[in-house]
Amino acid sequence: MQTIPIMQITGSSICTYQEILNRKDRSESQRESESNLRDVSYNGYMSKKTKKKVSKFLEVWLWGVQQNLATIDKRHNNKKLFPTFVTLTLSSKQKHDDNFIKRNLLNHFILWLKTEHDVVHYFWRAEPQKNGNIHFHIICDRYIHWRSIRDK
C-alpha cells in the first residue's frame, strides 16, 4: 500500500499523517461522493466540508496576516489589523462579460485598496447573483469605512 505524507498547518497546530494512494476498498457511498465531487455545477450552497475548508483557510490566512504585521517595519505600526469583508455588486444590469468586469473594475478597486488604504493581504471570490450579474466578496486586512467603499 503506497502512502504520501500530508501536513496540515493552522494558526495553533500542525498535524502530520499518511494518506493512502490508490484505495480499492471504497464503499458505494464513497464512490457516490467522489462522483458528486466531479460534478462542478454550482447550486449556490456550500457543503459542510467546504464550509470547514473555508473556515480553516480563513483561520490560517488571518494568523499569517497577524504574523506578517508583527514583523514589518515601524511605518505600519499605526495600522491596526482589522479584517474587513466587502461585497461589491453592479449598480445596473450586467452588459459586459465577467472577465471584462474583473479586469476593468475589480482590478482597479483592488489597486485603490492597496494605494489608498494600505491593504496588503486580501482575497476575493466572484459569484453570480440570482439576476445573473456577477458580484464579488473580498476580505482584506485593513479597516475601511463603508462610506469610503461606497464613494469609490
N, C-alpha and C positions, 0 to 999 in steps of 0.2 A: 504494500500500500504506500503510495507516494504522498508526501506532505510538503507544505511550504510554510515557513514561519510567518506569522502575522503579528503586528504590533499596533495596538490602539492607544492613542495618546489623548488625554483630556486635560483640563486645567488642574486636576488634582490627582491624577493617577496615570499609570502606564500598565497596560495589560498585554502580555505576550501569550500566544498559543500557536498550535499547529493546525493548519486547515488541510483536510484530506482532499486530494485530487482524484478525479475520475471515479466518483462514487457510483456504484452499480446497484446498491441496495436502497434505491429511492422508493418511497411509498407512492401510492396512487395520488394522495393529496399533495405530496411534494412535487410530483410531476405536473399536476394541475396548476400549482402555484407558480412553477417555473414557466409554464405556458402563459399564464397571466402576465408575468414579468416581460415576456417578449411582445405582448400586445401593448403598443405605445399610444393607443388612443387616449385622449385627455377627457376626463369626466368632471373636472373642477374640484375634486376632493383628494385629500392626501390620506393614504393608508396609515395605520398605526405605526408600521415600520418606517415609513417615510417621515412621519412626524418625529419619531425618535431620532432618525438620522439628521434631520434639520436641526433639532434641538441640540444634539451632540456637536454638530458643525458650528452652531452659533456659540456654544459654550467654549469651544476651543478657539474660535475667532476672537471672542471678547477677551479671553485670557491672553491671547497673543497681542492684542491691542494694548492691554494693560502692561504687559512685559515690555513692549516697544516704547511706550510712554515713559516707563521707569528708566530707560536707558538713553533717551535722546537728550540733546544738549539744552542749555538753560533757556534759550529763546522760546521754547514751548511750555515752560513751567507754568505760565499763567493760563494755559489752555486746559480745561478740565475734560476728562473722558466722560462723555455722556452720549451713549449710543442713541441715535435718532432714527426713527422709522418714518419714511416718506412714501406716499403713494402719489404717483403722477398720472393724471388722466387727460385725455384730449378734450378740449372745450367744445368741439363740434364733431360731426360725423367724419370718420377717417377717410381721407381722399388719396393718401399715398400708401405704398406697401410698408410692411413692418420694418424692413431693412433701411428704407429711406428715413423713417422716423427715428430709428435707433441712431443712425449715422448723423442726422442733421439736428435732432432735438435732444435726445438723451445724452449724446457725447458732449454737446455744448453745455448742458446742465451740469454734468459731472465736472467739466473743466471749471465752471463757475464755482462749484462746491470746493474744489481744490484751491483756486486762487483767492476767492473771497472769504472762505470760511476755514481754510487750512485743513480740510479733510484729507487724511492720508489713507485710511483704510475704509473700504466700502465694498459692498456687493449688491447686485441688483438681479431682479427676476422679472421677465416680461410675461404677461398673461393676457388672454383675451377676455374682454368683458362680455356680458350677455348680449349686448348690441353689436358685437363683432369688433369693436375698437380695441386696439392694444392699450394696455396700461402697464405701469412699472411700479414695482415695490423696491425701495432702496433702503439699506441700513448703512449708516455711516458713523464714524467715531467721534463726531463733534455735535454739540448742541447747535441747532439752527432754529431760530424763531419761525413759526408758521407764516407770519406776515411776510418775512423776507422771501420765503419759498413762493408764496402766492404772488408777490410782486414780480418775481422773476418769471 
